[in-house]
Amino acid sequence: MDSEIMKLILGGGGVALLGALGKLAYDWIQGRVMKEESAVTQWQGIARSRLDEIHRQKARLAWFEANYALLWLAYERLPPKEKQSFPFSPPLPPDEFADE
């Protein structure tokens, strides 16, 4: 009984392995499998663009922090007199981005 179960398990594993290898060969022929260097280069490009975006956002935040007093003064002194109070800090992100 145990040997039959082992044969069944190994046989099923062999079929799954052959199916996976067949799919890999098919994808390779269709050009869907990427070489490692290409994948690494693609991910490095994505990482570089994200870092550039982070640097731009940090520069914008630094500008806002450096000019906050001037912005507050202009907002308070310019018309109309009845307006919403100027925020003391940037607004919190929406709930969907709060966990990131």
VEXSEFI-155210 format. One record per residue: residue number from 0; y negated, x negated, z negated of N, C-alpha, C in turn; chain. Coordinates in pm, whole numbers. Atoms other than C-alpha are relative to their C-alpha. Example, Ala and Ser with C-alpha at 12.3 -4.5 7.8 and 13.67 -1.06 7.14 Angstrom:
[0 [119 -89 0] [450 -1230 -780] [-120 -90 0] A]
[1 [119 82 6] [106 -1367 -714] [-109 77 -73] A]
//
This chain:
[0 [119 -83 0] [0 0 0] [-125 -87 0] A]
[1 [116 88 6] [-242 -277 -93] [-21 -75 130] A]
[2 [13 74 -125] [-168 -469 224] [-54 90 112] A]
[3 [51 -93 -101] [-237 -158 434] [-150 22 -17] A]
[4 [143 -18 27] [-574 -109 265] [-77 -124 45] A]
[5 [66 124 -41] [-662 -476 322] [-7 -9 153] A]
[6 [1 2 -147] [-563 -448 690] [-105 95 54] A]
[7 [99 -99 -42] [-778 -138 724] [-142 -54 -19] A]
[8 [133 55 30] [-1077 -308 558] [-33 -112 97] A]
[9 [24 113 -91] [-1041 -626 763] [-11 46 144] A]
[10 [8 -53 -136] [-980 -431 1081] [-133 67 25] A]
[11 [129 -67 -13] [-1289 -219 1022] [-115 -101 4] A]
[12 [102 104 -1] [-1493 -530 947] [-4 -73 133] A]
[13 [-5 66 -131] [-1373 -691 1268] [-64 85 108] A]
[14 [59 -92 -98] [-1472 -385 1470] [-152 2 -16] A]
[15 [145 0 25] [-1816 -380 1304] [-62 -131 47] A]
[16 [51 130 -43] [-1860 -752 1368] [-5 -9 152] A]
[17 [0 2 -146] [-1762 -716 1733] [-111 91 55] A]
[18 [109 -89 -44] [-2002 -421 1768] [-136 -65 -16] A]
[19 [128 68 24] [-2285 -623 1617] [-20 -114 99] A]
[20 [11 109 -98] [-2211 -921 1842] [-27 55 141] A]
[21 [25 -62 -131] [-2200 -693 2146] [-144 47 13] A]
[22 [141 -44 -2] [-2538 -544 2055] [-93 -119 12] A]
[23 [82 121 -8] [-2683 -892 2003] [2 -56 142] A]
[24 [-9 50 -138] [-2555 -1003 2345] [-79 89 95] A]
[25 [75 -93 -85] [-2697 -689 2508] [-150 -19 -17] A]
[26 [144 21 27] [-3037 -737 2339] [-47 -133 56] A]
[27 [36 132 -52] [-3035 -1105 2438] [-21 6 151] A]
[28 [9 -15 -145] [-2975 -1015 2803] [-125 79 38] A]
[29 [117 -83 -28] [-3249 -751 2792] [-132 -68 -38] A]
[30 [120 73 37] [-3494 -1008 2650] [-64 50 -129] A]
[31 [55 -53 125] [-3539 -834 2315] [16 -96 -117] A]
[32 [-21 97 107] [-3420 -1131 2109] [-100 -113 20] A]
[33 [105 100 -9] [-3699 -1374 2033] [53 -133 -53] A]
[34 [-36 131 51] [-3651 -1747 1992] [-73 -24 -130] A]
[35 [58 24 132] [-3727 -1880 1646] [-142 -53 10] A]
[36 [135 57 -15] [-4029 -2082 1764] [-101 109 37] A]
[37 [89 -108 -42] [-4176 -1773 1930] [-31 93 -116] A]
[38 [21 -88 115] [-4126 -1561 1621] [-91 -65 -103] A]
[39 [84 72 96] [-4278 -1826 1395] [-143 -6 50] A]
[40 [134 6 -58] [-4574 -1868 1630] [-68 136 -8] A]
[41 [57 -134 7] [-4625 -1492 1643] [-45 32 -143] A]
[42 [36 -29 140] [-4622 -1460 1263] [-112 -89 -49] A]
[43 [112 86 37] [-4853 -1760 1225] [-130 56 56] A]
[44 [118 -63 -58] [-5097 -1588 1460] [-45 122 -80] A]
[45 [33 -116 82] [-5079 -1269 1255] [-61 -44 -132] A]
[46 [52 49 127] [-5132 -1463 932] [-140 -57 18] A]
[47 [132 58 -26] [-5427 -1651 1085] [-105 109 18] A]
[48 [98 -109 -21] [-5594 -1328 1198] [-29 72 -131] A]
[49 [24 -63 131] [-5547 -1176 850] [-88 -87 -87] A]
[50 [85 91 78] [-5698 -1486 688] [-144 3 51] A]
[51 [135 -12 -57] [-5994 -1466 928] [-68 127 -47] A]
[52 [55 -128 46] [-6041 -1102 832] [-39 -8 -148] A]
[53 [31 16 143] [-6028 -1191 461] [-127 -81 -17] A]
[54 [120 83 10] [-6291 -1462 511] [-125 79 41] A]
[55 [115 -83 -40] [-6519 -1219 697] [-37 99 -109] A]
[56 [27 -98 106] [-6483 -959 422] [-61 -67 -123] A]
[57 [57 73 113] [-6554 -1220 153] [-145 -37 28] A]
[58 [138 33 -37] [-6868 -1327 343] [-89 123 -11] A]
[59 [79 -124 11] [-6985 -965 364] [-23 36 -147] A]
[60 [13 -30 142] [-6920 -914 -6] [-99 -97 -67] A]
[61 [94 97 56] [-7107 -1236 -92] [-143 35 39] A]
[62 [134 -41 -42] [-7404 -1115 115] [-47 120 -82] A]
[63 [36 -119 77] [-7399 -780 -63] [-36 -38 -143] A]
[64 [28 42 136] [-7383 -947 -403] [-130 -78 -10] A]
[65 [122 79 2] [-7665 -1187 -315] [-124 86 21] A]
[66 [116 -83 -34] [-7893 -911 -184] [-3 133 -74] A]
[67 [-9 -129 69] [-7804 -633 -427] [-132 39 -65] A]
[68 [125 -31 70] [-8126 -657 -628] [-106 49 99] A]
[69 [97 -43 -102] [-8340 -630 -312] [35 139 54] A]
[70 [-42 -132 -48] [-8137 -335 -186] [-33 108 -104] A]
[71 [27 -97 106] [-8169 -160 -522] [-149 29 -9] A]
[72 [145 -16 10] [-8545 -220 -534] [-53 85 116] A]
[73 [45 -76 -116] [-8598 -89 -181] [45 146 -11] A]
[74 [-52 -137 12] [-8382 216 -247] [-78 79 -104] A]
[75 [70 -70 107] [-8561 304 -569] [-146 29 36] A]
[76 [144 -16 -26] [-8916 261 -433] [-32 81 124] A]
[77 [29 -71 -124] [-8886 417 -89] [27 150 -17] A]
[78 [-21 -145 11] [-8909 796 -39] [139 38 50] A]
[79 [53 -105 86] [-8778 1056 -105] [24 -33 -147] A]
[80 [-12 27 143] [-8820 1056 -481] [128 60 -58] A]
[81 [-122 -64 50] [-8532 1298 -539] [119 -36 88] A]
[82 [-117 47 -75] [-8226 1118 -421] [109 -38 -99] A]
[83 [-114 38 82] [-7889 1024 -549] [-26 -140 -57] A]
[84 [24 132 60] [-7894 730 -789] [79 -107 74] A]
[85 [-61 113 -71] [-7811 392 -639] [123 -46 -78] A]
[86 [-121 40 73] [-7456 283 -723] [-14 -141 -59] A]
[87 [7 131 65] [-7425 -8 -966] [109 -94 47] A]
[88 [-107 84 -54] [-7111 -136 -796] [56 69 124] A]
[89 [-60 -63 -117] [-6926 -78 -470] [98 110 -43] A]
[90 [-91 -109 38] [-6722 245 -472] [145 -49 -4] A]
[91 [-142 33 8] [-6355 231 -563] [68 39 131] A]
[92 [-69 -37 -123] [-6112 233 -272] [72 133 -16] A]
[93 [-77 -125 8] [-5934 558 -184] [137 -26 -64] A]
[94 [-129 13 69] [-5607 624 -369] [106 -65 87] A]
[95 [-104 54 -87] [-5401 529 -65] [-5 -152 9] A]
[96 [13 145 -4] [-5535 170 -82] [-8 -63 -138] A]
[97 [20 52 134] [-5563 133 -458] [113 -91 -46] A]
[98 [-113 80 47] [-5214 -16 -504] [17 -132 75] A]
[99 [-20 121 -81] [-5247 -289 -240] [-62 -120 -63] A]
//
